[in-house]
Structures are given as structure tokens and as C-alpha cells.
Amino acid sequence: MKSMNIKLIIGLVLLVALARLSPHPWNVTPVGALALFCGAYLPRRIAWLVPVCTTLAVDMMIGLYNPILMAFVYGAFACSTVIGSSWFRC
């Protein structure tokens, strides 16, 4: 990947993490938007890692919760990258 693309991804990850840490309305999912974006623009083998690792990093900061529920949440974000790669591939 190009240096500009890596800088863009890092910037988006930081912005999403900040948005997730700050107070926001219910059902606002910046990580879901990041997952769709990564699915559309990143290589498929690493696209799912970005939203899952971002979610895990923020969850480590704000506190972990039920592991079964977390697995479903992380799986849903990984599935969002599949949707992004199949519907929005550029």
C-alpha cells in the first residue's frame, strides 16, 4: 500500500477510536462505517483486522464485557468488511 493510504487508515482509526470514546447518540457506529470503508478499499485478507483491532483497543480502555457478546460484536464488524468488499469494491 502507498504511504498516503497508510496515513489515511491510521487517521481514520484514530478518529473512530476517539468517536467511540466520546459520548455519542445511541446506534451511532463509527466502527461499522470504518468496517465498510476498509472492506471497500483495503486488501481482503487484512480489511477485517482494522475494525476488529480498533474495537478491541477501545474495549481494553473502557472495559471488557461478556466474551460471548463480544465475539458476536466483533464478528458483525468482520462481516461488515465482507459487505464492504462485495458491494462497494472500487
Stockholm file with secondary structure:
# STOCKHOLM 1.0

chainA/1-90         MKSMNIKLIIGLVLLVALARLSPHPWNVTPVGALALFCGAYLPRRIAWLVPVCTTLAVDMMIGLYNPILMAFVYGAFACSTVIGSSWFRC
#=GR chainA/1-90 SS CCHHHHHHHHHHHHHHHHHHHSCCCTTCCHHHHHHHHHHHHSCHHHHTHHHHHHHHHHHHHHCCCCHHHHHHHHHHHHHHHHHHHHHSCC
#=GC SS_cons        CCHHHHHHHHHHHHHHHHHHHSCCCTTCCHHHHHHHHHHHHSCHHHHTHHHHHHHHHHHHHHCCCCHHHHHHHHHHHHHHHHHHHHHSCC
//
